[in-house]
Every structure is written in C-alpha cells, then in structure tokens.
C-alpha cells in the first residue's frame, strides 16, 4: 500500500449533529469515504454503509507523512545545492 496524500486530500471533514442524541460532532460522511476506499467503512448485515473505520485512516496518515518527509528531504538537498551555487557565484 503506497497511497497517502492522494487519499487524504479527497476526504472532506464535516461537522454534524447525531440524530439520536443531538450531540455535535466532527468526522467524515461514511458514504463519501466509501467512494474513496470502501475498506474504511463499516456495513450492516444488508451491506449498507454504516460508519467510518477511523483507526484505519492512520495507515494513510503514516504514508502521507512519509511522502511529505521525502519531499522535505529533496527540497533540503535542492536548497543546499542552490546555496552552494549562490555562494560560488558571489565570490
């Protein structure tokens, strides 16, 4: 599994109120999450989408962090190389 940022960028956080308790909450719409990756949702005995498996989203978070760290490291190398060129040119 390599996906990370590409999946997380599709998730749309929402705020909502639970019908039964009228408690305010935040999260994701299970139907929208299922369209992105059905493995991240729970289903009832009839196969209807019931909820989100929030614990599994951390797998995508780890991959996204690793992707971003790779970008940061590449940018740091580029900055170092450009700084060396600027220093050489300024001499």
C-alpha positions in Angstrom: 0.0 0.0 0.0 1.5 3.3 -1.1 -1.3 5.7 -1.2 -1.3 8.5 1.4 -1.7 12.2 0.4 -3.8 11.4 -2.6 -6.4 9.6 -0.5 -6.3 12.1 2.4 -6.8 15.0 0.1 -10.1 13.5 -1.1 -11.5 13.2 2.4 -13.8 16.1 3.3 -14.2 16.7 7.1 -17.7 17.7 8.2 -19.4 18.8 11.4 -22.7 17.2 12.1 -25.3 16.5 14.8 -26.2 13.0 15.8 -29.9 12.3 15.2 -30.5 10.3 18.4 -28.6 12.4 20.9 -28.4 15.8 19.2 -24.7 15.8 20.2 -22.5 17.9 17.9 -19.6 16.0 16.4 -17.0 16.1 13.6 -15.8 13.4 11.2 -16.4 12.2 7.7 -19.5 11.2 5.7 -19.3 7.4 5.5 -20.9 7.3 2.0 -18.2 9.7 0.7 -15.4 7.7 2.5 -16.7 4.5 0.8 -16.4 6.1 -2.6 -12.7 6.8 -1.8 -11.9 3.5 -0.2 -14.7 1.1 0.8 -12.3 -0.7 3.3 -12.5 2.4 5.5 -16.2 1.9 6.2 -18.4 -0.5 8.2 -21.5 -2.1 6.7 -24.7 -3.6 8.2 -25.9 -7.1 7.5 -27.7 -5.8 4.4 -24.4 -4.4 3.0 -25.5 -0.8 3.6 -22.8 1.6 4.7 -23.0 2.3 8.5 -19.9 4.2 9.6 -16.2 5.0 9.2 -13.3 2.9 10.5 -11.4 5.9 11.8 -8.5 3.7 13.1 -7.6 2.6 9.5 -7.2 6.2 8.3 -4.0 6.3 10.3 -2.4 4.0 7.8 -3.0 6.7 5.1 -1.7 9.3 7.6 1.6 7.4 8.0 2.1 7.1 4.3 1.3 10.8 3.8 3.8 11.8 6.5 6.4 9.6 4.7 5.6 11.2 1.4 5.9 14.7 2.8 9.2 13.8 4.6 10.6 12.6 1.3 9.6 15.9 -0.3 11.1 17.9 2.6 14.4 16.0 2.3 14.5 16.5 -1.5 13.8 20.2 -1.0 16.5 20.5 1.6 19.1 18.9 -0.8 18.0 21.3 -3.5 18.3 24.3 -1.2 21.8 23.2 -0.1 22.9 22.8 -3.7 21.4 26.2 -4.7 23.0 27.8 -1.7 26.4 26.4 -2.7 25.9 27.8 -6.2 24.9 31.2 -4.9 28.0 31.3 -2.6 30.3 30.3 -5.5 28.8 32.9 -7.8 29.1 35.6 -5.1 32.8 35.0 -4.8 
